[in-house]
Amino acid sequence: MTTAADPSSQDPRSLVLLGAGHAHVQVLAQLARKPLPGVQVTLVSPHPHLFHFPMVAGYVAGRYDLDACNIAIEPLVRASAVRWLRRNAVALDANRRLLRLDDGTDINYQWLSVNIGGVQDRDRVELNLPGAREHGLFVRPFNALGALWPKVVEMATSRTLRVAIVGGGDTAVELAMAIRHRLPQAALTLVSGLTGIAIQQPTAMQGILAQALKQRRINVVPDRATRLSEAELTLASGARLACDVALIATGVSAPGWLQASGLACDADGFMTVDACQRSCSHANVFGAGDVSTRADSLLPRNGRAALSVGPTLAANLAAITAGQSSTACLARSGALKLLGYGDGRGLAAWGGHALQGRMAWWYKDWIDRSFVRRLRESAPPAS
Ligand SMILES: Cc1cc2nc3c(=O)[nH]c(=O)nc-3n(C[C@H](O)[C@H](O)[C@H](O)COP(=O)(O)OP(=O)(O)OC[C@H]3O[C@@H](n4cnc5c(N)ncnc54)[C@H](O)[C@@H]3O)c2cc1C
């Protein structure tokens, strides 16, 4: 990167919030209550809404409309009086404190906080599953799924659809059950990869989920998808699966440019942070949510963890911009796992315990709606 033309380069007391993710919307809400004196705060994020991803299966199942799952960014920006650049970041030079945006502008910062989530890297997915870019329906970013899912539902009114879900994590499992609820006549296959379903979860939970899938007539194929065409999914075993819609629900990776940024990253390219959410290499950079890996391994990579660090991050950004050291640390493991089955039931799992049924769904629904409501109340839309 060569230029540094932005006016904020004149002002050393500048904080850039990169991404309007689950932690940063809480930072904005906190800034609305308590501004940072003398600090120019800039938000860099392209989308007008944050889609609350833990509600995505409820959206697919038809339990929520889009409005219920979206948090508008503009009211938060207005209430917190931050500057908003509706741009994507495409590169970072952490040693020179320069962030490059997708219009070619470079902006300087004194402090940076990164909360941009993970990406489904189309190039990487295409390498492993040729045809996915052209024919697959990707879960992330949400815009495409949000726009196309109603069309799939409409198609299903005139014929029996064959739907394949590619991915074996709990997200893929949850989406498969949500689709079953929304499309009761469809033929559903979950292509889970050779390791099977939800392998990161305790064995007891895997068994419960396998049973729940079976009860809902969802065919689980423990094989790897190797090619996707308009009407067919080819598997590593050579088997071919007719499919009209293939949902790509494989996991997220780190944005490619992060590894070249100079920030300390883990082997998968996610930025490493300490218990205060501060970069392990750059004391003026913080990170939260899916884009980060806690060096102490105490937080998983999921939406609840991204949510839980919001207050910690807000406190530490306030401290560091006031010249104090960041002390707020969060050492919670996010032990409770909540999954919705789409039909008003769900699964709550913690430690070696699991509870299945309506209560689990009720609790998950209450948590998710409460989060969205709380943020809306913190910054009502302009009248
Ligand atoms: C289908 C599905 C279901 C899920 N269900 C659950 C669940 O039930 N429970 C749970 O805990 N987790 C769930 N997750 C995981 C959860 O969605 C993520 O862990 C969570 O969204 C991560 O939050 P985040 O704040 O890190 O990033 P995000 O919520 O992804 O927000 C990132 C923000 O940064 C912006 N951004 C991205 N790139 C850039 C860039 N280059 N420049 C500027 N801005 C950028 C984006 O526009 C977005 O606004 C699910 C995920 C999926 C895909």
The ligand as an SDF file (V2000), in Angstrom:
LIG
                    3D

 53 58  0  0  0  0  0  0  0  0999 V2000
  -26.4360  -21.0700    8.7400 C   0  0  0  0  0  0  0  0  0  0  0  0
  -25.7640  -20.6220   10.0240 C   0  0  0  0  0  0  0  0  0  0  0  0
  -26.3910  -20.8360   11.2320 C   0  0  0  0  0  0  0  0  0  0  0  0
  -25.7860  -20.4500   12.4150 C   0  0  0  0  0  0  0  0  0  0  0  0
  -26.4270  -20.6740   13.5820 N   0  0  0  0  0  0  0  0  0  0  0  0
  -25.8360  -20.3090   14.7360 C   0  0  0  0  0  0  0  0  0  0  0  0
  -26.4830  -20.5060   15.9990 C   0  0  0  0  0  0  0  0  0  0  0  0
  -27.6100  -21.0090   16.0770 O   0  0  0  0  0  0  0  0  0  0  0  0
  -25.8380  -20.1140   17.1260 N   0  0  0  0  0  0  0  0  0  0  0  0
  -24.6160  -19.5210   17.0770 C   0  0  0  0  0  0  0  0  0  0  0  0
  -24.0690  -19.1730   18.1310 O   0  0  0  0  0  0  0  0  0  0  0  0
  -23.9780  -19.3240   15.9080 N   0  0  0  0  0  0  0  0  0  0  0  0
  -24.5590  -19.7010   14.7490 C   0  0  0  0  0  0  0  0  0  0  0  0
  -23.9000  -19.4970   13.5630 N   0  0  0  0  0  0  0  0  0  0  0  0
  -22.5820  -18.8780   13.5740 C   0  0  0  0  0  0  0  0  0  0  0  0
  -22.7500  -17.3690   13.6250 C   0  0  0  0  0  0  0  0  0  0  0  0
  -23.5110  -16.9460   12.5520 O   0  0  0  0  0  0  0  0  0  0  0  0
  -21.4070  -16.6830   13.5270 C   0  0  0  0  0  0  0  0  0  0  0  0
  -20.5430  -17.2470   14.4740 O   0  0  0  0  0  0  0  0  0  0  0  0
  -21.5770  -15.1800   13.8080 C   0  0  0  0  0  0  0  0  0  0  0  0
  -22.3620  -14.5860   12.7960 O   0  0  0  0  0  0  0  0  0  0  0  0
  -20.2170  -14.5180   13.8590 C   0  0  0  0  0  0  0  0  0  0  0  0
  -20.4230  -13.1860   14.1810 O   0  0  0  0  0  0  0  0  0  0  0  0
  -19.3540  -12.1120   13.7910 P   0  0  0  0  0  0  0  0  0  0  0  0
  -19.7200  -10.8940   14.5590 O   0  0  0  0  0  0  0  0  0  0  0  0
  -17.9900  -12.6500   13.9390 O   0  0  0  0  0  0  0  0  0  0  0  0
  -19.5250  -11.8370   12.2110 O   0  0  0  0  0  0  0  0  0  0  0  0
  -20.7870  -11.5670   11.3050 P   0  0  0  0  0  0  0  0  0  0  0  0
  -22.0580  -11.7590   12.0150 O   0  0  0  0  0  0  0  0  0  0  0  0
  -20.5380  -12.3690   10.0740 O   0  0  0  0  0  0  0  0  0  0  0  0
  -20.6740  -10.0190   10.9380 O   0  0  0  0  0  0  0  0  0  0  0  0
  -19.5950   -9.5530   10.1660 C   0  0  0  0  0  0  0  0  0  0  0  0
  -19.9270   -8.1800    9.5980 C   0  0  0  0  0  0  0  0  0  0  0  0
  -18.7680   -7.6520    8.9660 O   0  0  0  0  0  0  0  0  0  0  0  0
  -19.0710   -7.1930    7.6640 C   0  0  0  0  0  0  0  0  0  0  0  0
  -17.9090   -7.4550    6.8260 N   0  0  0  0  0  0  0  0  0  0  0  0
  -17.5120   -8.6590    6.3450 C   0  0  0  0  0  0  0  0  0  0  0  0
  -16.3860   -8.5210    5.6200 N   0  0  0  0  0  0  0  0  0  0  0  0
  -16.0690   -7.2140    5.6590 C   0  0  0  0  0  0  0  0  0  0  0  0
  -15.0090   -6.4440    5.1080 C   0  0  0  0  0  0  0  0  0  0  0  0
  -14.0390   -7.0050    4.3620 N   0  0  0  0  0  0  0  0  0  0  0  0
  -14.9930   -5.1160    5.3240 N   0  0  0  0  0  0  0  0  0  0  0  0
  -15.9570   -4.5330    6.0860 C   0  0  0  0  0  0  0  0  0  0  0  0
  -16.9850   -5.2140    6.6350 N   0  0  0  0  0  0  0  0  0  0  0  0
  -17.0330   -6.5260    6.4220 C   0  0  0  0  0  0  0  0  0  0  0  0
  -20.2770   -7.9970    7.2310 C   0  0  0  0  0  0  0  0  0  0  0  0
  -21.0180   -7.2750    6.2780 O   0  0  0  0  0  0  0  0  0  0  0  0
  -21.0150   -8.1920    8.5550 C   0  0  0  0  0  0  0  0  0  0  0  0
  -21.8690   -7.1060    8.7830 O   0  0  0  0  0  0  0  0  0  0  0  0
  -24.5140  -19.8540   12.3690 C   0  0  0  0  0  0  0  0  0  0  0  0
  -23.8880  -19.6350   11.1420 C   0  0  0  0  0  0  0  0  0  0  0  0
  -24.4990  -20.0100    9.9860 C   0  0  0  0  0  0  0  0  0  0  0  0
  -23.7900  -19.7680    8.6570 C   0  0  0  0  0  0  0  0  0  0  0  0
  1  2  1  0
  2  3  1  0
  2 52  2  0
  3  4  2  0
  4  5  1  0
  4 50  1  0
  5  6  2  0
  6  7  1  0
  6 13  1  0
  7  8  2  0
  7  9  1  0
  9 10  1  0
 10 11  2  0
 10 12  1  0
 12 13  2  0
 13 14  1  0
 14 15  1  0
 14 50  1  0
 15 16  1  0
 16 17  1  0
 16 18  1  0
 18 19  1  0
 18 20  1  0
 20 21  1  0
 20 22  1  0
 22 23  1  0
 23 24  1  0
 24 25  2  0
 24 26  1  0
 24 27  1  0
 27 28  1  0
 28 29  2  0
 28 30  1  0
 28 31  1  0
 31 32  1  0
 32 33  1  0
 33 34  1  0
 33 48  1  0
 34 35  1  0
 35 36  1  0
 35 46  1  0
 36 37  1  0
 36 45  1  0
 37 38  2  0
 38 39  1  0
 39 40  1  0
 39 45  2  0
 40 41  1  0
 40 42  2  0
 42 43  1  0
 43 44  2  0
 44 45  1  0
 46 47  1  0
 46 48  1  0
 48 49  1  0
 50 51  2  0
 51 52  1  0
 52 53  1  0
M  END
$$$$
